[in-house]
Amino acid sequence: ERAGEDQWKLHSEISKLTSSGDKITTDLISELISPSLDNNAFDLAEALVAKDLRRVLNLYEQLLLDGQADPAILGAIIYQYRMILLVKLNSSELNRAYSVSSYSTQKARQISQKIDMTDIKLIYNQLREADIATKTGRLSSHEAMKQMFYLLCNRQT
């Protein structure tokens, strides 16, 4: 779960764990394996739905510490919300166009049950605004991300 679904990365992370010489425990996994951007984006999407600003900011800061750039983080969040929307719409496009694993579909389904279409539209608008603000130079990517997080966590439902 922590490494994501990329088979090459999974192989690499398993090799890292087995070569450590220690017994493989949850603590060792947490210590040696950085969470994948996709998994953190799911966690971010879930925290945004729950309006848990503290968790959102912690996850965001961790992604930055792991070397992820704001545009990649924003893109990953947009992708996760697209998955949530497609699951909510029961779209057959989800598996056909995106080759999404059952694990990702299950995570998207769990989040989709906690959010309605009005909120999804509002979130998409805020994601778009953050993207536009960054690309036009109105805000730095960091400022746009933080502003988006504050607005989404303080939205009215």
N, C-alpha and C positions, 0 to 999 in steps of 0.2 A: 504494500500500500504506500509506503513512504517513497519508494523509488519510482513509482509510476508504472506504465505499461510498456515502455520501450524495451524490447528484448535485449538489445545490446547493453543498455544501461543496467538492466537487471543482472545480466551475466557479470558485468564489471563490478557491481555492488556485492554480489554473492562471492565473487573472488576476493574482494577486499575483506569481507567478513571472515571467510575461511582462512585467509592468510594471516589474520591477526593472531591466531594461535589461542585466543581466548574462547571460552564457551559463548556461543551466540545467545545473547539475551536481549530483551527489549532495550535495556540501557545501552548495550553495545551498538545496537542498530541506531538508536537516537544519536549516539556519539559519532559514529562513522559515516552515516548516510544522510546527506542533505535531502530534505523533502523536494519532490519534483515540483516544477512550476504548475503543472496541471492539477496536482493534488492540492497545492496551496490555493490555486484559483478556485477550486471547488469549495475549499474551506472559507475563502474570502466571500464567495457568493452566498454561502450559507450564513455567514456572519452578517452580511448586508441585509439579507432577508429578515434576520432576527433583530436587526438594528442595534447590534452589539459593537459600538464604536471602539471600545477598548480592544476587543479581539481583532477587529478589522485593522486597527493601527498596528497592533503587535505582529499580525501576519504580514502586513505590508513592510514593516521595518525588517522582519526576518528575511523576506524576499530580497530586499535591498542589500542586506548583509551577505546574502548568498550570491550576490553579484548580478541579480536580475535588474534589467533596465525598465524604467517606467513604461515605455511603449510595449515591451513584451508582457509586462504585468497587465496592462490595460487590454491588450489583445487576448490574453488568456481569460480574463474576466468576461470579455465580450463573447468569446467562444463558449464559455460555460453557460452563460445566459441564453445563448442560442440553443444549446443542448436542452436546457430547462424548458424553453419555449416549445421546441419540437416534441419533447416528451409530453408537455401539457396539451399540445394539439393532437397527440397520438399520431404523429407524422411518421409515415413509412420512410420518409426521406432520411430520417436519423441514421438508420443502419445502411441504407443504400448509398447515400452521398458522403457520409462521414466515416463509415466503417468503425462505428463506436462499439466498444466492448460492452458486454453485459454488465460489468462492474461499473463503468461510467454511466451507463443507462440507469442502473439502479440508484446511483448517487444523485443523478439529475432528477429521477422520479421522486426521491425522498424530499428534495428541496422544492420541487414543483407543487407538492401537496401543501406546502406552507405559504404559498404566494398566489395571488390572483392576477388576472390579465392586466388590470389597471396598474398594479405595482410593477409588473414586467415592463409595461410601456413607459412608466415614469423612470424606471432604472435605465432602460435603453436610452431615453432622452438625456439623462445625466451622463451616461457613458459617451454619447455623441458629443455633448457639450465639452466634456473634458478633452476629448480627442481634438475638437475644433480649436479650443483655447490653446492647446499645446502647439498645434500645427500652424496657427496664425501668429504665434508669439505673444498672445495676450497674457498668457501665464506660462511659467516654467512647467515642465512635466510634473515635477514634484508638487508644486502649488496646485495644479489642476487635479492631481490625484487626491490630495488631502481635502480640497474643497468638495470634490465629488463624494468622498467618504462621509464628510460631515453632513452634506445635504441628504444623502441617502439614509443615513442613520437617524436623521431627525425628520424624515418625511412623515406626513400624515397619511393614515390609511383609512 
